[in-house]
Amino acid sequence: MAITRLKRKERKNSTVVKQRKAKIKLLTKTPVIKKVDLEELRKQSNPSVVEKVKEKVTEVADAVKKTVKKIADKE
């Protein structure tokens, strides 16, 4: 009996392996995030901008608390 080769299946299997290798290579290629000194970043950044952002965040948080309180009172 003659042996037949499954050419299409062989091609598919090799493609799957190549794609897997490429994906692993891409994932290992990404740089690792290094530890960042937050104090140094704060010194470098503009303090007035940081304060403005903090104020806006507290305003939004207060608005959310008020809304939640209103909803809780309605129930």
C-alpha positions as CSV (number, residue, x, y, z in Angstrom):
1,M,0.0,0.0,0.0
2,A,1.2,3.4,-0.8
3,I,1.5,6.1,1.9
4,T,-0.3,9.3,1.2
5,R,0.6,12.6,2.7
6,L,-2.0,15.1,4.0
7,K,-0.4,18.1,2.4
8,R,-3.2,20.6,3.4
9,K,-3.2,19.5,7.0
10,E,0.6,19.7,7.1
11,R,0.5,23.2,5.7
12,K,-2.2,24.2,8.3
13,N,-0.2,22.7,11.2
14,S,3.0,24.5,10.2
15,T,1.1,27.8,9.9
16,V,-0.3,27.4,13.4
17,V,3.2,26.8,14.8
18,K,4.6,29.8,12.9
19,Q,1.8,32.0,14.2
20,R,2.3,30.8,17.8
21,K,6.0,31.5,17.6
22,A,5.4,35.0,16.2
23,K,2.9,35.8,19.0
24,I,5.3,34.6,21.7
25,K,8.1,36.6,20.1
26,L,5.9,39.7,20.1
27,L,4.9,39.3,23.7
28,T,8.4,38.8,25.0
29,K,9.6,41.7,22.9
30,T,7.5,44.3,24.9
31,P,9.6,46.3,27.4
32,V,9.3,45.6,31.1
33,I,7.9,48.5,33.1
34,K,10.6,49.8,35.4
35,K,10.0,51.0,38.9
36,V,9.2,54.7,38.9
37,D,10.1,57.2,41.7
38,L,6.8,59.1,42.3
39,E,8.5,61.8,44.4
40,E,10.9,62.6,41.5
41,L,8.0,62.8,39.1
42,R,6.1,65.1,41.4
43,K,9.1,67.4,41.6
44,Q,9.4,67.5,37.8
45,S,5.7,68.2,37.2
46,N,4.1,71.5,37.5
47,P,2.6,71.7,41.1
48,S,-0.2,74.1,40.0
49,V,-1.5,71.6,37.5
50,V,-1.4,68.8,40.1
51,E,-3.4,70.9,42.5
52,K,-6.0,71.8,39.9
53,V,-6.4,68.1,39.0
54,K,-6.9,67.3,42.7
55,E,-9.5,69.9,43.1
56,K,-11.4,68.7,40.1
57,V,-11.3,65.1,41.4
58,T,-12.7,66.1,44.7
59,E,-15.5,68.1,43.0
60,V,-16.4,65.0,41.0
61,A,-16.2,62.8,44.0
62,D,-18.5,65.1,46.0
63,A,-21.0,65.2,43.1
64,V,-21.0,61.4,42.9
65,K,-21.6,61.1,46.6
66,K,-24.6,63.6,46.4
67,T,-26.1,61.6,43.5
68,V,-25.8,58.3,45.3
69,K,-27.3,59.9,48.4
70,K,-30.3,61.2,46.4
71,I,-30.8,57.8,44.9
72,A,-30.6,56.1,48.3
73,D,-33.2,58.5,49.7
74,K,-35.6,57.9,46.9
75,E,-35.6,54.1,47.6
